[in-house]
Amino acid sequence: KQEVTQIPAALSVPEGENLVLNCSFTDSAIYNLQWFRQDPGKGLTSLLLIQSSQREQTSGRLNASLDKSSGRSTLYIAASQPGDSATYLCAVRGGGADGLTFGKGTHLIIQP
Amino acid sequence: DTAVSQTPKYLVTQMGNDKSIKCEQNLGHDTMYWYKQDSKKFLKIMFSYNNKELIINETVPNRFSPKSPDKAHLNLHINSLELGDSAVYFCASSHAGTGGNEQFFGPGTRLTVL
């Protein structure tokens, strides 16, 4: 059974810092990995999708990497801004289950 | 244009009632999903459906049933509601297949059972 773990559970940093969010998964037989952002009381916004054959994806100040063999992904946020404050969720597809298997998220606060 | 929409946004009801949540997507996707986010904010897959196959998470009670009138809609029916059903329910959609198909989520329906 696939399990996804995100570290840290919460993070608070001053504006302007670069930061890394970590995600690990137990079954490396995945089809893809997706990073989402969730604002309080809102739905999920897809940030980046990494196919199982890819090593990384970039979108603006965001860069996500994938090391499938070791079951790890990182989300790098450059030059953080207060508007980046949200919960960031990592999810994988595959590894024995249909749909996405989610981690519990990293609650990120960027201090102005 | 809203890609994945859900109605209602909020649903408050009494224990024992039967209720439905509607979901529609205009992305031309052929696979749709329902997820449940519990009080601790943990998201879990409930169903996936692609016109040919319904895959049910084994932990979902049979009081929950998805119904798809067409490819663009997947509604969630819940019978005999229980207190523990209180949660936020998210609908999502993607293209079919085992490839790297991005999933897009609706805004969620907050269900409160009293």
HADDOCK unambig.tbl for C-alpha pairs under 7 A between the chains (distance, minus, plus):
assign (segid A and resid 31 and name CA) (segid B and resid 98 and name CA) 6.63 0.50 0.50
assign (segid A and resid 31 and name CA) (segid B and resid 99 and name CA) 6.03 0.50 0.50
assign (segid A and resid 31 and name CA) (segid B and resid 100 and name CA) 5.72 0.50 0.50
assign (segid A and resid 32 and name CA) (segid B and resid 100 and name CA) 5.17 0.50 0.50
assign (segid A and resid 42 and name CA) (segid B and resid 107 and name CA) 5.95 0.50 0.50
assign (segid A and resid 43 and name CA) (segid B and resid 105 and name CA) 6.71 0.50 0.50
assign (segid A and resid 43 and name CA) (segid B and resid 106 and name CA) 6.14 0.50 0.50
assign (segid A and resid 43 and name CA) (segid B and resid 107 and name CA) 4.14 0.50 0.50
assign (segid A and resid 43 and name CA) (segid B and resid 108 and name CA) 5.76 0.50 0.50
assign (segid A and resid 44 and name CA) (segid B and resid 105 and name CA) 5.85 0.50 0.50
assign (segid A and resid 46 and name CA) (segid B and resid 104 and name CA) 6.79 0.50 0.50
assign (segid A and resid 49 and name CA) (segid B and resid 102 and name CA) 6.41 0.50 0.50
assign (segid A and resid 51 and name CA) (segid B and resid 100 and name CA) 5.19 0.50 0.50
assign (segid A and resid 99 and name CA) (segid B and resid 45 and name CA) 6.09 0.50 0.50
assign (segid A and resid 99 and name CA) (segid B and resid 48 and name CA) 6.36 0.50 0.50
assign (segid A and resid 100 and name CA) (segid B and resid 45 and name CA) 6.57 0.50 0.50
assign (segid A and resid 101 and name CA) (segid B and resid 44 and name CA) 6.72 0.50 0.50
assign (segid A and resid 102 and name CA) (segid B and resid 43 and name CA) 6.12 0.50 0.50
assign (segid A and resid 102 and name CA) (segid B and resid 44 and name CA) 6.90 0.50 0.50
assign (segid A and resid 104 and name CA) (segid B and resid 42 and name CA) 5.49 0.50 0.50
